[in-house]
Amino acid sequence: MASFDAVIPPGGEGKITLRINTRGYEGAHLWNAKVNTNDPRRNVVILDLKATVDPVITVSPRYVYLRGMEGERVVRAVTIRARTEKPLKIEVGAFTLEGKARYTLEEVEKSKKFIVRIENEEGAPSNQGQVRQEKVCERAGVKDVADECGRGPLGLFPAEGMKRMKSRSAALSRGLLQAGILLLVACVAGGAMNMVRSSPLPWVADWSPGTRFTAPSGESLLIPLQDAIALFKEGRILFLDARPAAQYEEGHIPGAWSVPWQSFDQYVERLMAELPEDRTVVTYCDGEHCALSGDLARALRELGYENIRVLHNGWTRWREAGLPVERGDGRGS
């Protein structure tokens, strides 16, 4: 929403006020406003509003998966912390995993910090890994899952890699109760947000890429363009395009997978099963202020993938360097 002085006398001053609804935003963001004037020297002015929106509560990690060996007890913890002076109260609205997982809710710091611990139940089914493996091989045209799968629509699946995927998928599927766990965290976070949402938010930002694209540990996630090009030529890199699917189809880095950040939840299970462990995974989007690639990289870090990097403003810099591009839905659709 904007308000402004409609008429400014010659030599005078006017004021434009922009009001941004920050609901649903978190982290560093950029908003624009276009101003049309009758000044022949400058009839269009673009105003940039840069700000960091601090969350009123934080949930870390945002995605939880139970992974482990057959029969292993697996426990994951989710920390929920209030970032305002208002007291935080948490009530669990629903839990749909009875018989498959259980949880405990601990108030670590009164009205400020809570920990939800989620643990797998004994006897949870563990046969989905074989089913997923057979489906992957079927897509690659292989009838016997013990054979090499060759090149499928999502990349290379050598026999040894399939064995590793089978082991991980079987253990993951037994404890990978994605929908219910995310529902639990969403209910907890949603209830807490409603109680503290009205608190004012600070607006301070360091907009350098080195600061914006960092892991929670403070480690930089950035990869130089020349390093990415070298890995690309050696076949030791996998690009993940974080832009919307329509932009991916208009053009993307060859071999890149389309993983739109806005639809990340729909891609999580596939990424967990098929991200290669022998290649550097690099996320990218487009624009100096685009944060999609950083959000995607941090989410993958939270899932346990360490070899994740960000190519800042990757699509523009890749094209400006005269490097090859692809069009269409490709392998990532």
C-alpha positions in Angstrom: 0.0 0.0 0.0 1.3 3.4 -0.9 0.4 7.0 -0.1 1.9 10.1 -1.7 1.7 13.8 -2.4 -0.2 14.0 -5.8 1.1 17.5 -6.6 4.6 18.9 -5.8 5.3 22.6 -6.7 8.4 23.4 -8.7 11.4 23.2 -6.5 9.4 21.7 -3.7 9.5 18.4 -2.0 7.0 15.6 -1.7 6.7 12.4 0.3 5.9 8.8 -0.7 5.0 6.3 2.0 5.2 2.6 1.3 3.5 0.1 3.7 4.5 -3.5 3.3 2.5 -6.4 4.7 5.2 -8.7 5.8 2.9 -11.6 6.7 4.4 -14.8 5.3 7.8 -13.3 4.7 11.0 -14.2 6.5 14.6 -13.2 6.0 16.1 -10.7 3.5 13.6 -9.4 0.8 13.3 -6.7 -1.8 10.2 -4.8 -2.7 9.8 -2.3 -5.6 7.5 0.6 -6.3 7.2 2.3 -9.7 6.6 6.1 -9.6 5.3 7.9 -12.7 5.9 11.7 -12.9 5.5 14.4 -15.5 9.1 15.4 -15.2 10.5 15.1 -18.8 14.0 14.4 -17.5 12.9 11.5 -15.3 9.3 10.4 -15.8 9.7 7.0 -14.2 11.4 6.4 -10.8 11.9 2.9 -9.3 12.0 2.8 -5.5 13.7 -0.2 -3.8 12.8 -1.2 -0.3 15.3 -3.7 1.2 14.7 -5.2 4.6 15.2 -8.3 6.7 12.0 -9.6 8.3 12.8 -11.3 11.5 10.4 -14.1 12.4 8.3 -13.8 15.6 9.1 -17.5 16.2 11.7 -19.8 14.7 11.3 -23.6 14.0 14.5 -25.4 13.5 14.9 -27.6 11.6 11.9 -26.9 9.4 11.9 -30.5 7.9 12.4 -33.6 10.0 13.2 -37.1 8.7 13.8 -40.3 10.6 16.6 -42.2 9.0 18.5 -45.1 10.3 19.3 -48.8 10.0 16.8 -51.6 10.4 15.7 -51.9 14.1 17.6 -48.7 15.0 16.0 -46.2 17.4 15.9 -42.9 15.7 15.1 -39.6 17.5 14.9 -36.1 15.9 14.4 -32.8 17.8 12.7 -29.7 16.6 13.4 -26.5 18.5 10.7 -23.8 18.7 11.8 -20.4 20.0 9.9 -17.2 20.5 11.7 -14.0 19.1 9.4 -11.5 20.9 8.8 -10.4 24.4 5.3 -11.9 24.4 5.0 -15.4 26.1 4.7 -18.3 23.8 2.2 -21.1 24.5 2.1 -24.3 22.4 -0.8 -26.6 22.0 -0.6 -29.6 19.7 -3.6 -29.5 17.3 -3.3 -33.0 15.7 -0.9 -36.0 15.5 -1.7 -38.5 12.8 1.2 -41.0 13.3 -0.1 -43.1 16.2 1.6 -46.5 16.0 4.3 -45.3 13.7 6.0 -42.5 15.7 5.6 -40.8 19.0 6.6 -37.4 20.3 7.3 -35.5 23.5 7.0 -31.7 24.0 9.4 -30.1 26.5 9.4 -26.5 27.7 13.1 -25.8 28.0 12.8 -22.1 28.8 9.5 -20.9 30.2 7.3 -19.3 27.5 10.3 -18.9 25.3 11.8 -22.2 24.1 10.3 -25.6 23.4 11.7 -28.8 22.0 9.6 -31.4 20.2 11.3 -34.8 20.1 10.0 -37.3 17.5 10.9 -41.0 17.7 10.1 -43.9 15.5 7.9 -46.7 16.9 9.1 -50.4 16.8 7.4 -52.5 14.1 6.8 -49.7 11.6 6.6 -51.0 8.0 9.9 -51.0 6.1 9.0 -52.5 2.7 8.6 -49.3 0.7 12.3 -49.0 -0.1 12.1 -52.1 -2.3 9.0 -50.8 -4.1 10.7 -47.4 -4.7 13.8 -49.1 -6.1 11.8 -51.2 -8.5 9.9 -48.1 -9.7 13.2 -46.2 -10.3 14.6 -49.2 -12.3 11.4 -49.6 -14.2 11.6 -46.0 -15.3 15.2 -46.7 -16.4 14.1 -49.8 -18.4 15.5 -52.4 -16.1 13.5 -55.4 -15.1 15.9 -56.9 -12.6 16.7 -54.5 -9.8 19.9 -56.3 -9.1 21.2 -55.2 -12.6 22.6 -51.8 -13.4 19.8 -49.4 -14.0 21.8 -47.3 -16.5 20.7 -43.8 -17.3 17.1 -43.0 -16.3 15.2 -39.8 -16.6 16.7 -38.5 -13.3 20.3 -39.4 -13.9 22.7 -42.3 -13.4 21.7 -45.2 -11.1 24.6 -47.7 -11.0 24.2 -51.0 -9.3 26.2 -50.0 -6.2 24.3 -46.7 -6.1 21.0 -48.6 -6.2 22.1 -50.8 -3.3 22.9 -47.7 -1.3 19.5 -46.2 -2.3 17.7 -49.3 -1.3 19.3 -49.4 2.1 18.7 -45.7 2.7 15.1 -45.8 1.3 14.1 -48.9 3.3 15.3 -47.3 6.5 14.0 -43.9 5.6 10.6 -45.2 4.6 10.2 -47.0 8.0 10.8 -43.8 9.8 10.3 -41.2 7.1 6.8 -40.1 8.1 7.0 -36.8 6.3 3.4 -35.8 6.1 2.5 -36.3 9.7 5.7 -34.8 11.1 5.3 -31.7 9.0 1.7 -31.5 10.0 2.7 -31.6 13.7 5.3 -28.9 13.3 2.9 -26.8 11.2 0.2 -27.1 13.8 2.6 -26.1 16.6 4.1 -23.2 14.6 0.7 -22.0 13.4 -0.8 -21.9 16.8 2.2 -20.1 18.2 2.3 -17.6 15.4 -1.3 -16.6 16.0 -0.6 -15.7 19.6 2.4 -13.4 18.9 1.9 -12.1 15.4 1.1 -8.4 16.3 4.6 -7.6 17.7 6.5 -5.1 15.6 9.4 -6.4 13.4 12.8 -4.9 13.1 14.1 -3.7 9.7 17.9 -4.1 9.4 19.8 -5.9 6.7 23.3 -6.6 5.4 22.6 -7.3 1.7 26.0 -8.6 0.6 25.8 -12.0 -1.0 28.5 -13.3 1.4 26.2 -12.5 4.3 22.9 -13.6 2.7 24.0 -17.0 1.5 25.4 -18.7 4.7 24.7 -21.9 6.5 23.4 -21.7 10.1 27.0 -22.4 11.2 28.1 -19.2 9.5 29.8 -21.0 6.7 29.5 -19.4 3.3 27.5 -21.4 0.7 28.7 -19.4 -2.3 30.6 -21.1 -5.1 32.5 -18.9 -7.6 31.3 -19.1 -11.2 34.7 -20.3 -12.5 34.7 -23.2 -9.9 31.1 -24.2 -11.0 32.2 -24.1 -14.7 35.2 -26.3 -14.0 33.0 -28.9 -12.2 30.5 -28.7 -15.0 33.1 -29.5 -17.6 34.3 -32.5 -15.5 30.8 -33.8 -15.0 31.1 -33.5 -11.2 28.2 -31.0 -10.5 24.4 -31.1 -10.4 22.5 -27.9 -10.7 19.1 -27.4 -9.0 17.0 -24.6 -10.5 15.0 -23.0 -7.7 13.0 -20.7 -10.0 9.3 -21.4 -10.9 8.8 -24.2 -13.4 7.7 -21.9 -16.2 11.0 -20.0 -16.0 12.9 -23.3 -16.0 11.2 -24.4 -19.2 12.1 -21.1 -20.9 15.8 -21.8 -20.3 18.1 -23.5 -17.8 21.6 -24.8 -17.3 22.1 -28.1 -19.1 21.3 -31.1 -16.9 19.7 -29.0 -14.1 16.8 -30.3 -12.2 13.8 -28.1 -11.7 13.1 -27.8 -7.9 10.9 -24.7 -7.5 11.4 -23.4 -3.9 7.7 -22.6 -3.6 6.9 -26.3 -4.2 9.8 -27.7 -2.2 7.7 -30.0 -0.1 6.6 -31.9 -3.2 10.2 -32.7 -4.1 11.7 -33.6 -0.8 11.2 -37.4 -1.0 12.5 -37.6 -4.5 15.6 -35.5 -3.6 16.3 -37.7 -0.5 16.3 -40.8 -2.7 18.1 -39.5 -5.8 20.5 -36.7 -5.0 23.9 -38.0 -6.0 26.6 -38.3 -3.2 29.5 -38.1 -5.6 28.8 -34.7 -7.1 28.6 -31.1 -5.8 25.0 -29.9 -5.7 24.6 -26.2 -6.7 21.4 -24.3 -6.5 20.7 -21.2 -8.5 18.0 -18.7 -9.4 18.0 -15.3 -11.2 18.7 -11.8 -10.1 21.0 -10.0 -7.7 18.4 -10.1 -4.9 16.9 -13.5 -5.6 16.8 -15.5 -2.4 15.3 -18.8 -3.7 18.6 -20.5 -4.3 19.8 -19.7 -0.7 16.5 -21.0 0.8 16.7 -24.2 -1.2 20.4 -24.8 -0.2 19.7 -24.2 3.5 16.7 -26.6 3.4 18.9 -29.3 1.9 21.6 -28.6 4.5 19.0 -29.1 7.2 18.2 -32.5 5.6 21.8 -33.6 6.1 23.4 -32.8 2.7 26.7 -31.0 3.3 28.0 -30.7 -0.3 25.5 -28.0 -1.2 26.6 -24.6 -2.7 24.8 -21.6 -4.2 25.7 -19.9 -7.5 24.5 -16.3 -6.8 22.5 -14.8 -9.6 23.4 -18.0 -11.4 21.2 -17.9 -14.4 22.1 -14.4 -15.5 25.8 -14.9 -14.9 25.8 -18.3 -16.7 24.2 -16.7 -19.8 26.5 -13.7 -19.7 29.5 -16.0 -19.7 28.3 -17.5 -23.0 27.8 -20.9 -21.6 25.4 -23.5 -23.1 21.7 -23.6 -22.1 18.8 -25.9 -22.5 15.1 -25.2 -23.0 12.0 -27.3 -22.3 10.9 -29.3 -19.2 14.0 -31.5 -19.4 14.7 -34.1 -16.7 13.6 -31.8 -13.9 9.9 -31.6 -14.7 
